[in-house]
């Protein structure tokens, strides 16, 4: 199985278990460069939400059959392609917001899939924020984006964020050792341990970027493990350590912070500042 297939399978397992447990947040954001892949995942989740079977999606009930044919009345897809002048304007989002307060047609829920969320301007994002803060109990929003960085922090704070990033690079022995040490340092209550570890990246931006990228993926795997997925992981010991020490929310925060720090490395920010920021952001992500 390729890295891409494995990551997708892990994410599907994680989110579908959350749906079946009745714990899916009312707002979810998926970041993925492959628009078709993220849309398939969103439709799978929407299918599970409207499904009337026991193990969702059952694939055989009337709701599942309609969802598979993309004609379920309670699954609404809106595309924010830039070529559409009326897509994701503040008025169009307000219309979605108003429609959301109308009861579902057939299912117990209504699911809105907002495609190409990276094209949603600030006014439109503020409009959607209002309903994300206090959504009707039966409404779920799934936002798809190729660039999470274009999403307002206020919106990100109201949704569960998942990044499906594919990296086919082989993990070197040095990178594996650094990830192991970083996990230990993050979980160590002595902040000096984290400062000692991050200092090794002062003269090696490339290594810092790779370690942060891998660390983000490890946190996602730990989140999947915490949600019940029992598959194989590239860093099994680190996944178990994170899973046993941190809450699901902290794991999600840590994965997102590592992803953002990785982007900072690629922008070639001052290495000394990077080290200080890494210490602060990583500890803050887990509430320490």
C-alpha positions in Angstrom: 0.0 0.0 0.0 1.4 3.4 -0.9 1.8 6.2 1.6 -1.1 8.1 0.0 -3.4 5.1 0.2 -2.4 4.4 3.8 -2.9 8.0 4.9 -6.3 8.0 3.3 -7.3 4.8 4.9 -6.2 5.9 8.3 -8.1 9.1 8.0 -11.3 7.4 6.8 -11.1 4.9 9.7 -10.6 7.8 12.2 -13.5 10.0 11.0 -16.0 7.2 10.3 -15.4 5.9 13.8 -16.1 9.4 15.1 -19.4 9.5 13.1 -20.5 6.1 14.4 -19.7 7.1 17.9 -21.8 10.2 17.5 -18.9 12.5 18.2 -18.3 14.2 14.8 -18.0 18.0 15.3 -20.4 20.2 13.4 -17.6 21.7 11.5 -14.7 19.8 9.8 -12.0 21.1 7.5 -10.0 18.8 5.2 -6.8 20.2 3.6 -5.6 18.2 0.6 -3.9 19.1 -2.7 -5.8 16.3 -4.4 -9.4 17.8 -4.7 -10.9 14.6 -5.9 -9.5 12.6 -3.0 -10.8 15.1 -0.4 -14.2 15.2 -2.1 -14.5 11.4 -2.0 -13.7 11.5 1.7 -16.3 14.3 2.3 -19.0 12.4 0.4 -18.2 9.2 2.4 -18.6 11.1 5.7 -21.8 12.8 4.4 -23.1 9.3 3.4 -22.4 8.0 6.9 -24.1 10.9 8.5 -27.4 10.4 6.6 -27.2 6.6 6.8 -30.0 4.9 8.7 -28.1 1.6 9.2 -26.2 0.5 12.3 -22.7 0.5 10.9 -22.4 3.7 9.0 -22.4 3.9 6.0 -24.2 0.6 5.5 -24.4 1.0 1.8 -27.8 -0.7 1.5 -30.3 1.7 3.0 -32.3 4.1 0.9 -30.2 7.1 2.2 -27.0 5.4 1.3 -28.2 4.6 -2.2 -29.2 8.2 -2.8 -25.9 9.5 -1.3 -24.0 7.1 -3.6 -25.9 8.5 -6.6 -25.2 12.1 -5.4 -28.9 12.9 -5.2 -29.7 12.9 -1.4 -31.6 16.1 -0.7 -29.9 16.6 2.7 -26.4 16.6 1.3 -25.7 20.0 -0.3 -22.5 20.6 -2.2 -21.3 24.1 -3.0 -18.3 24.8 -5.2 -16.0 27.8 -4.6 -14.2 27.6 -7.9 -12.7 31.0 -8.7 -14.2 31.0 -12.2 -17.7 31.2 -10.6 -18.3 34.9 -9.9 -21.1 34.1 -7.4 -19.3 31.3 -5.5 -18.5 32.0 -1.8 -19.4 35.6 -1.8 -20.7 36.9 1.6 -24.2 36.8 0.1 -24.0 33.2 -1.0 -22.7 32.1 2.4 -25.5 34.0 4.1 -27.9 32.1 1.9 -26.3 28.8 3.0 -26.5 30.0 6.6 -30.2 30.8 6.3 -31.0 27.5 4.5 -29.2 25.6 7.3 -32.0 26.5 9.7 -34.6 24.8 7.6 -35.2 21.2 8.9 -33.8 18.3 6.9 -36.0 16.8 4.2 -35.5 13.1 4.8 -32.6 12.4 7.1 -32.0 13.5 10.7 -29.2 15.7 9.6 -28.2 18.2 6.8 -24.6 18.1 5.5 -23.0 21.0 3.6 -19.9 20.2 1.6 -18.1 23.4 0.8 -15.6 22.7 -2.0 -12.5 24.9 -2.8 -12.8 26.7 0.5 -9.5 28.4 -0.3 -11.5 30.8 -2.5 -13.7 32.0 0.4 -12.9 35.6 1.1 -12.7 37.1 4.6 -16.3 38.4 4.6 -17.6 35.1 3.5 -15.6 33.3 6.2 -16.9 35.6 8.9 -20.4 34.9 7.7 -19.9 31.1 8.0 -18.2 31.6 11.3 -21.5 32.8 12.8 -23.2 29.5 12.2 -20.1 27.4 13.1 -20.2 29.1 16.5 -23.8 28.1 17.2 -25.0 25.6 14.6 -28.4 23.9 14.6 -28.0 20.4 16.2 -28.8 18.7 12.9 -26.3 20.6 10.7 -22.8 19.6 9.7 -20.3 21.5 7.6 -17.4 19.9 5.7 -15.0 22.5 4.3 -12.5 21.3 1.6 -9.4 23.4 0.9 -6.1 23.0 -0.9 -4.6 25.7 1.4 -5.5 25.8 5.0 -3.3 28.9 5.4 -6.1 30.9 3.6 -8.6 30.1 6.3 -9.0 32.6 9.2 -7.8 31.5 12.6 -11.2 32.2 14.0 -12.7 29.7 11.6 -10.0 27.1 12.2 -10.7 27.3 15.9 -14.3 26.3 15.4 -13.6 23.2 13.2 -11.7 20.0 13.4 -8.8 20.2 11.0 -7.3 17.3 9.1 -4.5 17.5 6.5 -4.0 14.8 4.0 -0.5 15.5 2.9 1.4 12.9 0.9 5.1 12.6 1.1 6.9 9.8 -0.7 10.3 10.7 0.7 12.1 7.9 2.5 12.6 8.6 6.2 16.4 8.5 6.9 17.9 7.1 10.1 18.8 10.6 11.2 15.2 11.9 10.7 13.8 8.8 12.5 16.1 9.5 15.5 15.2 13.2 15.6 11.4 12.4 15.5 11.9 10.0 18.4 13.8 12.6 20.4 11.3 15.3 19.6 8.4 13.2 20.8 10.3 12.5 24.1 11.1 16.2 24.5 7.6 17.4 23.8 6.2 15.0 26.4 8.9 15.8 29.0 7.6 18.4 31.5 11.1 19.9 31.7 11.1 22.6 29.0 14.9 22.6 28.9 14.7 19.2 27.1 12.8 20.7 24.2 15.1 23.7 24.0 18.1 21.3 23.9 16.5 19.3 21.1 15.4 22.2 18.9 18.9 23.8 19.2 20.2 21.2 16.8 18.2 22.7 14.0 19.8 26.2 14.2 22.1 25.4 11.3 20.0 22.8 9.6 16.7 24.1 8.2 16.2 21.1 5.9 16.3 18.7 8.8 14.0 20.9 10.8 11.4 20.9 8.0 11.5 17.2 7.5 11.2 16.4 11.2 8.3 18.7 11.6 6.6 17.3 8.5 7.0 13.7 9.9 6.0 14.8 13.4 2.7 16.1 12.1 2.0 12.8 10.4 2.9 10.9 13.6 0.4 13.0 15.5 -2.3 12.2 13.0 -1.5 8.5 13.4 -1.7 8.9 17.2 -5.1 10.6 16.7 -6.2 7.7 14.6 -4.9 5.2 17.2 -6.8 7.1 19.9 -10.0 6.9 17.9 -9.7 3.1 17.6 -7.7 2.5 14.4 -5.3 -0.4 15.0 -3.4 -0.6 11.8 0.4 -0.5 11.3 2.2 2.8 11.9 5.7 3.9 10.7 6.5 5.1 14.3 4.6 2.7 16.5 6.4 3.5 19.8 6.0 7.3 19.3 2.3 6.9 18.3 1.6 4.9 21.5 3.5 7.5 23.6 1.6 10.4 22.2 -1.7 8.6 22.3 -1.2 7.6 25.9 -0.1 11.1 27.1 -2.3 13.5 25.1 -5.9 14.1 24.5 -7.4 14.0 21.0 -7.7 17.8 21.0 -4.0 18.2 22.0 -2.9 15.7 19.3 -4.9 17.7 16.7 -3.4 20.9 17.9 0.1 19.5 17.9 -0.3 18.1 14.3 -1.5 21.5 13.1 1.3 23.4 14.8 3.9 21.1 13.3 2.4 21.7 9.9 2.5 25.5 10.3 6.1 25.4 11.7 7.1 23.4 8.7 5.8 26.1 6.4 7.7 28.7 8.4 10.9 26.7 7.8 10.3 26.7 4.1 9.9 30.5 4.2 13.5 30.6 5.6 12.7 32.5 8.7 15.6 33.4 11.1 16.9 30.1 12.6 17.3 31.4 16.1 13.7 32.7 16.1 12.5 29.4 14.7 14.0 27.5 17.6 12.3 29.8 20.2 9.0 29.6 18.3 9.2 25.8 18.1 9.6 25.6 21.9 6.7 27.9 22.5 4.3 26.7 19.9 4.8 23.0 20.6 4.3 23.3 24.3 1.3 25.6 23.8 -0.3 23.1 21.5 -0.5 20.5 24.3 -1.4 23.0 27.0 1.9 23.2 28.8 
